[in-house]
């Protein structure tokens, strides 16, 4: 198959409008002269930020689902789960910027390739794409990430705690019952400071989607292995796009009571191949993880009724 190469030169700025009707903005440059904001006290800004954040910490201290990792799989899981307004969902992201690796395609290129039929998930989010025979191409991966983030964070039952790390799990009688959290900068510098104890969030289900790269990659399954709740992680295999995407969706599941694993963290757990710059499995694995979390919540509710 030959590559498509752009050979025709195109002109730059068309100051004459290119024959199109001239655009007429709502304002003129002069409208910005003397622009002045309403007054505010510095303490008001602090109180508005601190009060809301602390209220969120109190409210989400007990959540139905905690999602660890706000990459493409975690975002897709949160989107699916948040359709149920009765669920309280907290997302923990160690980076300041949520989105994981889905701000760009492969090797820092822009386009995002999604193999069919995962484009149906893009349709649900009303994200436009160029259609090919077996896949679609979103012109910039950031279009997906910014769209799902903006729509997700407008939902009233979701809170994103970014710049926050999960240092450990809460485990009781073999069941994962929440997460141990701290500011990411604290977590990454414990060896340079005196003891700085963490915080906690209790949850009926934890969804771990911490990926396979970075300082906290696959941290959920690594911790499960270290405490003997799962067998030794097999480690991610070499790249094979066709095998990898099917494997990641197939392996998405509740691996121990109270903990669902999604996305490329599963490659470390089950020895699936890496998939490279194709994103369909991330979206559908996240969606499946939401269904697995719902099933776990239903089972736990039934067990509580029988107890």
C-alpha positions as CSV (number, residue, x, y, z in Angstrom):
1,X,0.0,0.0,0.0
2,X,1.5,3.3,-1.0
3,X,1.5,6.2,1.4
4,X,-0.4,9.4,0.7
5,X,2.0,12.3,0.0
6,X,0.9,15.9,-0.3
7,X,2.7,17.3,-3.4
8,X,0.5,20.3,-4.3
9,X,1.7,23.6,-2.8
10,X,-1.0,25.6,-1.1
11,X,-1.0,29.3,-0.5
12,X,-0.7,30.9,2.9
13,X,-2.8,33.6,4.5
14,X,-5.6,34.8,2.1
15,X,-5.8,38.4,3.0
16,X,-8.3,39.0,0.3
17,X,-10.7,36.5,1.8
18,X,-10.2,34.0,-1.0
19,X,-13.5,35.2,-2.6
20,X,-15.5,34.4,0.6
21,X,-17.7,36.9,2.4
22,X,-15.7,38.8,4.9
23,X,-16.0,37.6,8.5
24,X,-17.5,40.2,10.9
25,X,-16.7,39.6,14.5
26,X,-19.0,40.6,17.4
27,X,-16.6,43.3,18.7
28,X,-14.0,45.7,17.4
29,X,-10.5,46.2,18.6
30,X,-11.5,49.5,20.2
31,X,-14.0,47.6,22.4
32,X,-11.2,46.3,24.5
33,X,-9.8,49.7,25.4
34,X,-10.3,50.4,29.0
35,X,-11.5,46.9,29.7
36,X,-11.8,46.5,33.5
37,X,-12.6,43.6,35.8
38,X,-14.9,43.7,38.8
39,X,-12.9,44.1,42.1
40,X,-12.0,41.0,44.2
41,X,-10.1,40.5,47.4
42,X,-7.2,37.9,47.3
43,X,-8.7,36.1,50.4
44,X,-11.9,35.6,48.5
45,X,-10.1,33.7,45.8
46,X,-8.4,31.5,48.4
47,X,-11.6,30.8,50.2
48,X,-13.5,29.8,47.0
49,X,-10.8,27.3,46.1
50,X,-10.1,25.8,49.5
51,X,-13.8,25.5,50.6
52,X,-14.8,23.7,47.4
53,X,-11.8,21.3,47.5
54,X,-12.2,20.5,51.1
55,X,-15.9,19.9,50.7
56,X,-15.1,17.6,47.8
57,X,-12.6,15.7,50.0
58,X,-15.2,15.3,52.7
59,X,-17.9,14.2,50.3
60,X,-15.8,11.7,48.3
61,X,-14.1,10.2,51.4
62,X,-16.6,7.4,50.9
63,X,-17.2,6.8,47.2
64,X,-18.9,4.1,45.2
65,X,-16.1,3.8,42.7
66,X,-12.5,5.2,42.7
67,X,-10.8,5.2,39.4
68,X,-7.0,5.3,39.6
69,X,-5.5,6.8,36.5
70,X,-7.2,9.4,34.2
71,X,-5.9,8.2,30.9
72,X,-8.1,7.1,28.0
73,X,-9.2,3.9,29.7
74,X,-9.9,5.6,33.0
75,X,-11.8,8.5,31.3
76,X,-13.9,6.0,29.3
77,X,-14.7,4.0,32.4
78,X,-15.7,7.2,34.3
79,X,-17.9,8.3,31.4
80,X,-19.8,5.1,31.3
81,X,-20.2,4.8,35.1
82,X,-21.3,8.4,35.5
83,X,-24.4,7.8,33.4
84,X,-25.9,6.5,36.6
85,X,-26.5,9.6,38.7
86,X,-26.7,7.6,41.9
87,X,-23.1,6.6,41.7
88,X,-20.4,8.7,43.4
89,X,-17.2,8.5,41.4
90,X,-13.8,9.8,42.3
91,X,-10.9,9.9,39.8
92,X,-7.3,10.0,41.1
93,X,-4.6,11.2,38.7
94,X,-1.0,11.5,39.7
95,X,-0.2,14.1,37.0
96,X,-1.3,17.8,37.0
97,X,-2.7,17.2,33.5
98,X,-5.2,14.4,33.2
99,X,-5.4,12.4,30.0
100,X,-2.4,10.1,30.2
101,X,-0.9,9.3,26.8
102,X,-4.0,10.3,24.8
103,X,-3.1,13.9,24.2
104,X,-1.1,12.7,21.2
105,X,-0.8,9.8,18.8
106,X,2.4,7.8,18.4
107,X,5.8,9.4,18.6
108,X,4.3,12.8,19.4
109,X,2.3,13.0,16.2
110,X,-1.2,14.4,16.4
111,X,-3.7,12.0,14.8
112,X,-5.5,9.4,16.8
113,X,-6.3,6.0,15.1
114,X,-9.3,4.1,16.4
115,X,-10.1,0.7,15.0
116,X,-13.7,-0.2,14.2
117,X,-16.2,-0.8,15.9
118,X,-14.8,1.3,18.7
119,X,-15.7,4.4,16.7
120,X,-19.2,4.0,18.1
121,X,-17.8,5.3,21.4
122,X,-16.6,8.4,19.6
123,X,-20.0,8.8,18.0
124,X,-21.5,8.8,21.5
125,X,-19.2,11.7,22.4
126,X,-20.0,13.5,19.1
127,X,-16.3,13.5,18.1
128,X,-15.8,13.9,14.4
129,X,-13.3,11.7,12.5
130,X,-12.2,10.7,9.0
131,X,-13.6,7.3,8.1
132,X,-11.5,4.5,6.6
133,X,-12.4,0.9,5.8
134,X,-11.5,-0.7,9.1
135,X,-10.6,2.3,11.3
136,X,-11.2,6.0,11.8
137,X,-8.8,8.8,12.3
138,X,-9.4,11.7,14.7
139,X,-7.5,14.7,13.5
140,X,-5.9,15.3,16.9
141,X,-5.9,13.0,19.9
142,X,-6.4,16.1,22.1
143,X,-9.8,16.4,20.5
144,X,-10.9,13.2,22.1
145,X,-9.3,13.9,25.4
146,X,-10.5,17.5,25.8
147,X,-14.1,16.5,24.7
148,X,-14.5,13.6,27.1
149,X,-12.9,15.5,29.9
150,X,-15.1,18.6,29.5
151,X,-18.3,16.5,29.2
152,X,-17.4,14.2,32.1
153,X,-16.4,16.9,34.5
154,X,-19.7,18.7,34.0
155,X,-21.5,15.7,35.5
156,X,-22.4,16.3,39.2
157,X,-21.4,12.8,40.4
158,X,-17.7,12.9,39.3
159,X,-14.7,14.5,41.0
160,X,-11.2,14.6,39.6
161,X,-8.4,14.8,42.1
162,X,-5.4,15.5,40.0
163,X,-1.8,16.0,41.2
164,X,-2.7,13.2,43.6
165,X,-1.1,9.8,43.9
166,X,-2.4,6.5,45.1
167,X,0.4,5.2,47.4
168,X,-1.4,2.0,48.6
169,X,-4.7,0.1,48.7
170,X,-7.1,-0.4,51.6
171,X,-7.5,-4.2,51.8
172,X,-9.7,-6.0,54.3
173,X,-10.1,-9.8,54.4
174,X,-8.9,-10.2,50.8
175,X,-11.1,-7.4,49.4
176,X,-9.9,-4.1,48.1
177,X,-11.9,-1.4,50.0
178,X,-10.4,1.9,48.9
179,X,-7.1,3.7,48.2
180,X,-4.4,5.5,50.2
181,X,-3.6,8.9,48.7
182,X,-1.1,11.7,49.0
183,X,0.0,14.7,47.0
184,X,2.1,13.4,44.1
185,X,5.0,15.6,45.0
186,X,5.0,14.2,48.5
187,X,4.8,10.6,47.2
188,X,7.8,11.1,44.8
189,X,9.9,12.6,47.6
190,X,9.4,10.4,50.6
191,X,13.1,9.6,50.6
192,X,14.1,13.2,50.9
193,X,11.7,14.3,53.7
194,X,10.6,13.1,57.1
195,X,7.5,10.9,57.4
196,X,4.4,12.5,55.8
197,X,1.4,10.3,56.4
198,X,-1.3,9.9,53.7
199,X,-5.0,10.2,53.4
200,X,-7.6,7.6,52.4
201,X,-10.7,7.2,50.3
202,X,-13.0,4.3,51.0
203,X,-14.7,2.7,48.0
204,X,-16.8,-0.3,47.2
205,X,-14.9,-0.7,43.9
206,X,-11.5,0.5,42.8
207,X,-10.8,0.6,39.1
208,X,-7.0,0.6,38.4
209,X,-5.9,2.0,35.1
210,X,-2.4,3.2,35.7
211,X,-0.9,2.1,32.4
212,X,2.4,0.5,31.8
213,X,4.8,3.5,31.7
214,X,5.7,6.3,34.1
215,X,6.8,6.4,37.7
216,X,3.5,4.8,38.9
217,X,2.8,2.5,36.0
218,X,0.9,-0.8,36.8
219,X,1.1,0.2,40.5
220,X,-2.3,-1.5,41.3
221,X,-1.4,-5.0,40.1
222,X,2.2,-4.6,41.4
223,X,0.8,-4.0,44.9
224,X,-1.6,-6.9,44.6
225,X,1.3,-9.1,43.7
226,X,3.4,-7.9,46.6
227,X,0.7,-8.8,49.1
228,X,0.0,-12.2,47.5
229,X,-3.5,-11.5,46.3
230,X,-2.5,-12.4,42.7
231,X,0.2,-14.5,41.1
232,X,3.3,-12.9,39.7
233,X,2.7,-10.4,36.9
234,X,3.7,-11.7,33.6
235,X,5.0,-8.5,32.1
236,X,4.1,-6.8,28.9
237,X,5.0,-8.5,25.7
238,X,6.3,-7.0,22.5
239,X,4.1,-4.9,20.1
240,X,1.4,-6.6,18.1
241,X,-1.5,-4.2,17.5
242,X,-4.0,-6.8,16.3
243,X,-3.5,-9.2,19.2
244,X,-3.0,-6.5,21.8
245,X,-6.3,-4.7,21.4
246,X,-8.4,-7.8,21.5
247,X,-6.4,-9.1,24.5
248,X,-6.8,-5.9,26.5
249,X,-10.6,-5.9,26.1
250,X,-10.8,-9.6,26.8
251,X,-8.7,-9.4,30.0
252,X,-10.6,-6.4,31.5
253,X,-12.2,-7.8,34.6
254,X,-12.5,-7.7,38.4
255,X,-9.1,-9.4,39.3
256,X,-9.8,-9.6,43.0
257,X,-12.9,-8.7,45.0
258,X,-13.4,-5.0,44.9
259,X,-10.7,-4.2,42.2
260,X,-11.2,-4.0,38.5
261,X,-8.2,-3.5,36.1
262,X,-8.4,-1.8,32.8
263,X,-6.2,-0.5,30.0
264,X,-2.5,-1.2,29.5
265,X,-2.0,-2.2,33.2
266,X,-3.6,-5.5,32.1
267,X,-0.6,-6.0,29.7
268,X,1.7,-6.1,32.7
269,X,-0.7,-8.4,34.6
270,X,-1.5,-10.9,31.9
271,X,1.4,-10.6,29.5
272,X,-0.5,-9.1,26.6
273,X,1.4,-7.4,23.8
274,X,1.8,-3.6,23.8
275,X,-0.4,-2.0,21.1
276,X,1.4,1.2,20.2
277,X,-0.5,4.2,18.9
278,X,-4.0,2.8,18.3
279,X,-6.6,3.6,20.9
280,X,-9.8,1.6,20.4
281,X,-9.0,-1.0,23.1
282,X,-8.4,1.8,25.7
283,X,-11.9,3.1,25.1
284,X,-13.7,-0.2,25.1
285,X,-11.6,-1.6,28.0
286,X,-12.6,1.4,30.0
287,X,-16.3,0.9,29.0
288,X,-16.1,-2.8,29.9
289,X,-14.4,-1.9,33.2
290,X,-17.5,0.2,34.1
291,X,-19.7,-2.8,33.5
292,X,-17.4,-5.0,35.6
293,X,-17.6,-2.3,38.4
294,X,-21.4,-2.3,38.2
295,X,-21.5,-6.1,38.4
296,X,-19.2,-5.9,41.5
297,X,-21.5,-3.3,43.1
298,X,-24.5,-5.4,42.5
299,X,-22.9,-8.5,43.9
300,X,-21.7,-6.6,47.0
301,X,-25.2,-5.2,47.6
302,X,-26.6,-8.7,47.4
303,X,-24.1,-10.0,49.8
304,X,-24.9,-7.3,52.3
305,X,-28.6,-8.1,52.1
306,X,-27.9,-11.8,52.7
307,X,-25.5,-11.1,55.7
